[in-house]
Amino acid sequence: MEIKEWAKIQEELLKSQLRIVRGYLSDGREKRERVGGSGSQSKSQISIVVDILSAAEEPLHISEVIRRAGEQYNVTLDRESVVSAMIKRLKKGSTFVRTAPNTFCLKGKEG
């Protein structure tokens, strides 16, 4: 095997390894890591959403939740990830209530 051929194979192997590592990093694990602030002040994305909805006097559209998260916690929430997590909790009957399309409030505050 020529050195050039060997180098190409090594390059492909490294690219595959990098794809696998990036897959582990993007499968939602980093989304569950703590965001916003540092040390003991950090919060999960869902904790931030709960705090925002708790402080709200009315149900909020997910766009408004994301906007407030940016203002209050200096974080950018991933819309699809947050909505997915909220829907899962909604279907379990815990935490959230959907009052309109992509509009949510905390369970018990829907009245």
LUMMAR-768744 format. One record per atom (N, C-alpha, C): residue number from 1; atom name; z, x, y. Coordinates in steps of 0.02 Angstrom, whole numbers. Layout:
   k  a     c3     c1     c2
 NUM CA      Z      X      Y
...
END
This chain:
   k  a     c3     c1     c2
   1  N      0     43    -59
   1 CA      0      0      0
   1  C      0     45     62
   2  N    -43     29    108
   2 CA    -47     67    170
   2  C     11     51    215
   3  N     27     95    260
   3 CA     83     86    306
   3  C     71     25    351
   4  N      9     15    372
   4 CA     -7    -42    416
   4  C      5   -108    379
   5  N    -15   -111    316
   5 CA     -5   -170    276
   5  C     70   -183    265
   6  N    107   -130    251
   6 CA    180   -135    243
   6  C    212   -161    307
   7  N    191   -135    364
   7 CA    218   -155    428
   7  C    205   -229    442
   8  N    146   -253    424
   8 CA    130   -324    434
   8  C    176   -369    392
   9  N    187   -348    330
   9 CA    232   -386    286
   9  C    303   -387    315
  10  N    326   -330    339
  10 CA    393   -327    369
  10  C    398   -371    430
  11  N    344   -371    470
  11 CA    343   -413    530
  11  C    349   -487    511
  12  N    313   -509    461
  12 CA    316   -579    439
  12  C    384   -596    411
  13  N    414   -551    374
  13 CA    482   -562    348
  13  C    532   -570    405
  14  N    528   -527    455
  14 CA    573   -532    512
  14  C    563   -596    551
  15  N    500   -616    559
  15 CA    486   -680    594
  15  C    517   -738    555
  16  N    511   -737    490
  16 CA    540   -790    449
  16  C    616   -791    455
  17  N    646   -733    453
  17 CA    719   -729    461
  17  C    741   -755    529
  18  N    704   -738    580
  18 CA    721   -762    647
  18  C    715   -838    652
  19  N    663   -866    621
  19 CA    655   -940    620
  19  C    715   -972    586
  20  N    739   -943    532
  20 CA    796   -971    496
  20  C    859   -968    540
  21  N    870   -911    571
  21 CA    928   -903    615
  21  C    925   -953    672
  22  N    867   -959    703
  22 CA    859  -1007    758
  22  C    868  -1079    734
  23  N    848  -1093    672
  23 CA    858  -1159    644
  23  C    932  -1176    638
  24  N    972  -1128    616
  24 CA   1044  -1139    611
  24  C   1074  -1149    681
  25  N   1049  -1114    729
  25 CA   1075  -1120    797
  25  C   1055  -1185    830
  26  N    999  -1214    810
  26 CA    975  -1274    844
  26  C    985  -1338    803
  27  N   1018  -1334    746
  27 CA   1025  -1395    706
  27  C   1081  -1440    730
  28  N   1105  -1427    791
  28 CA   1157  -1470    819
  28  C   1224  -1436    821
  29  N   1231  -1380    787
  29 CA   1296  -1346    786
  29  C   1316  -1324    856
  30  N   1269  -1295    894
  30 CA   1287  -1273    960
  30  C   1299  -1333   1006
  31  N   1272  -1390    989
  31 CA   1283  -1449   1030
  31  C   1354  -1475   1019
  32  N   1383  -1460    961
  32 CA   1451  -1481    948
  32  C   1501  -1430    973
  33  N   1478  -1370    991
  33 CA   1522  -1321   1020
  33  C   1545  -1346   1088
  34  N   1593  -1315   1114
  34 CA   1622  -1336   1177
  34  C   1577  -1318   1235
  35  N   1574  -1363   1284
  35 CA   1533  -1351   1343
  35  C   1576  -1363   1405
  36  N   1554  -1335   1459
  36 CA   1587  -1346   1523
  36  C   1652  -1309   1530
  37  N   1659  -1273   1583
  37 CA   1721  -1237   1596
  37  C   1730  -1179   1548
  38  N   1790  -1152   1547
  38 CA   1804  -1097   1503
  38  C   1872  -1105   1472
  39  N   1883  -1073   1416
  39 CA   1948  -1075   1383
  39  C   1969  -1145   1364
  40  N   2031  -1162   1382
  40 CA   2059  -1226   1361
  40  C   2029  -1285   1399
  41  N   1990  -1271   1452
  41 CA   1961  -1324   1492
  41  C   1895  -1349   1464
  42  N   1869  -1317   1412
  42 CA   1803  -1337   1386
  42  C   1808  -1403   1348
  43  N   1753  -1440   1347
  43 CA   1751  -1505   1314
  43  C   1686  -1512   1275
  44  N   1689  -1552   1222
  44 CA   1628  -1568   1185
  44  C   1586  -1616   1227
  45  N   1523  -1622   1210
  45 CA   1479  -1667   1247
  45  C   1505  -1739   1243
  46  N   1527  -1759   1184
  46 CA   1552  -1828   1177
  46  C   1616  -1838   1216
  47  N   1659  -1788   1220
  47 CA   1720  -1793   1260
  47  C   1702  -1803   1334
  48  N   1651  -1768   1357
  48 CA   1628  -1775   1426
  48  C   1603  -1846   1437
  49  N   1564  -1872   1390
  49 CA   1537  -1940   1396
  49  C   1595  -1991   1398
  50  N   1643  -1982   1354
  50 CA   1701  -2027   1353
  50  C   1738  -2025   1419
  51  N   1749  -1965   1446
  51 CA   1783  -1959   1511
  51  C   1744  -1995   1566
  52  N   1679  -1986   1567
  52 CA   1637  -2017   1619
  52  C   1639  -2093   1613
  53  N   1631  -2118   1551
  53 CA   1632  -2191   1542
  53  C   1701  -2220   1555
  54  N   1752  -2182   1540
  54 CA   1821  -2204   1552
  54  C   1834  -2213   1627
  55  N   1807  -2168   1666
  55 CA   1816  -2170   1739
  55  C   1771  -2222   1772
  56  N   1717  -2241   1738
  56 CA   1669  -2288   1768
  56  C   1699  -2358   1769
  57  N   1680  -2394   1820
  57 CA   1704  -2463   1826
  57  C   1656  -2513   1794
  58  N   1600  -2488   1769
  58 CA   1550  -2531   1738
  58  C   1513  -2491   1685
  59  N   1476  -2524   1641
  59 CA   1435  -2487   1593
  59  C   1385  -2443   1630
  60  N   1368  -2386   1600
  60 CA   1322  -2339   1632
  60  C   1262  -2326   1587
  61  N   1204  -2320   1618
  61 CA   1143  -2299   1583
  61  C   1152  -2225   1566
  62  N   1123  -2204   1511
  62 CA   1130  -2135   1488
  62  C   1106  -2086   1542
  63  N   1056  -2103   1581
  63 CA   1033  -2059   1635
  63  C   1087  -2047   1686
  64  N   1125  -2099   1701
  64 CA   1181  -2093   1748
  64  C   1237  -2052   1719
  65  N   1251  -2060   1655
  65 CA   1302  -2020   1620
  65  C   1283  -1946   1625
  66  N   1220  -1931   1610
  66 CA   1197  -1861   1612
  66  C   1200  -1833   1683
  67  N   1183  -1874   1732
  67 CA   1186  -1852   1802
  67  C   1258  -1836   1821
  68  N   1305  -1881   1803
  68 CA   1375  -1869   1820
  68  C   1404  -1809   1783
  69  N   1381  -1798   1722
  69 CA   1404  -1739   1684
  69  C   1384  -1676   1720
  70  N   1323  -1676   1747
  70 CA   1300  -1618   1785
  70  C   1342  -1607   1848
  71  N   1357  -1661   1883
  71 CA   1396  -1656   1945
  71  C   1469  -1638   1931
  72  N   1500  -1672   1883
  72 CA   1572  -1665   1873
  72  C   1592  -1606   1828
  73  N   1548  -1590   1780
  73 CA   1565  -1538   1731
  73  C   1518  -1478   1733
  74  N   1468  -1482   1776
  74 CA   1418  -1428   1783
  74  C   1386  -1411   1716
  75  N   1368  -1462   1678
  75 CA   1334  -1453   1614
  75  C   1272  -1498   1612
  76  N   1225  -1478   1572
  76 CA   1166  -1520   1559
  76  C   1171  -1545   1488
  77  N   1183  -1610   1481
  77 CA   1188  -1640   1415
  77  C   1118  -1651   1387
  78  N   1111  -1641   1322
  78 CA   1048  -1655   1289
  78  C   1045  -1730   1275
  79  N    999  -1764   1308
  79 CA    995  -1837   1305
  79  C    991  -1864   1233
  80  N    944  -1837   1194
  80 CA    934  -1863   1126
  80  C    996  -1851   1083
  81  N   1026  -1793   1090
  81 CA   1085  -1776   1051
  81  C   1143  -1822   1067
  82  N   1155  -1832   1132
  82 CA   1211  -1874   1153
  82  C   1200  -1946   1132
  83  N   1139  -1972   1144
  83 CA   1125  -2042   1125
  83  C   1133  -2050   1049
  84  N   1108  -2003   1011
  84 CA   1114  -2006    938
  84  C   1188  -2008    917
  85  N   1228  -1965    946
  85 CA   1300  -1965    929
  85  C   1333  -2030    950
  86  N   1314  -2056   1008
  86 CA   1342  -2120   1031
  86  C   1323  -2177    986
  87  N   1260  -2179    965
  87 CA   1236  -2233    920
  87  C   1273  -2230    854
  88  N   1284  -2170    828
  88 CA   1321  -2164    765
  88  C   1391  -2193    771
  89  N   1425  -2178    827
  89 CA   1492  -2205    837
  89  C   1489  -2281    850
  90  N   1437  -2302    884
  90 CA   1429  -2374    898
  90  C   1421  -2412    832
  91  N   1380  -2385    786
  91 CA   1369  -2418    722
  91  C   1432  -2420    679
  92  N   1475  -2370    687
  92 CA   1539  -2369    651
  92  C   1589  -2417    681
  93  N   1572  -2441    741
  93 CA   1617  -2488    774
  93  C   1672  -2453    813
  94  N   1663  -2389    826
  94 CA   1715  -2353    864
  94  C   1687  -2325    928
  95  N   1728  -2320    977
  95 CA   1716  -2285   1040
  95  C   1670  -2321   1089
  96  N   1607  -2334   1070
  96 CA   1558  -2358   1119
  96  C   1533  -2429   1104
  97  N   1510  -2462   1157
  97 CA   1477  -2527   1153
  97  C   1413  -2522   1194
  98  N   1359  -2547   1167
  98 CA   1295  -2548   1204
  98  C   1290  -2616   1239
  99  N   1283  -2614   1305
  99 CA   1279  -2676   1344
  99  C   1208  -2693   1364
 100  N   1164  -2645   1361
 100 CA   1093  -2654   1377
 100  C   1057  -2593   1347
 101  N    991  -2592   1348
 101 CA    956  -2533   1321
 101  C    979  -2469   1355
 102  N   1002  -2421   1315
 102 CA   1026  -2356   1339
 102  C   1082  -2361   1390
 103  N   1119  -2415   1389
 103 CA   1175  -2426   1434
 103  C   1238  -2438   1393
 104  N   1290  -2400   1408
 104 CA   1350  -2400   1365
 104  C   1414  -2404   1406
 105  N   1466  -2427   1372
 105 CA   1533  -2425   1399
 105  C   1580  -2409   1340
 106  N   1642  -2397   1356
 106 CA   1690  -2385   1302
 106  C   1711  -2450   1271
 107  N   1724  -2449   1207
 107 CA   1748  -2509   1172
 107  C   1812  -2531   1205
 108  N   1816  -2595   1221
 108 CA   1875  -2622   1255
 108  C   1866  -2628   1330
 109  N   1815  -2595   1357
 109 CA   1802  -2600   1429
 109  C   1740  -2641   1444
 110  N   1714  -2676   1393
 110 CA   1652  -2712   1403
 110  C   1661  -2778   1440
 111  N   1721  -2799   1450
 111 CA   1734  -2863   1482
 111  C   1732  -2863   1555
END
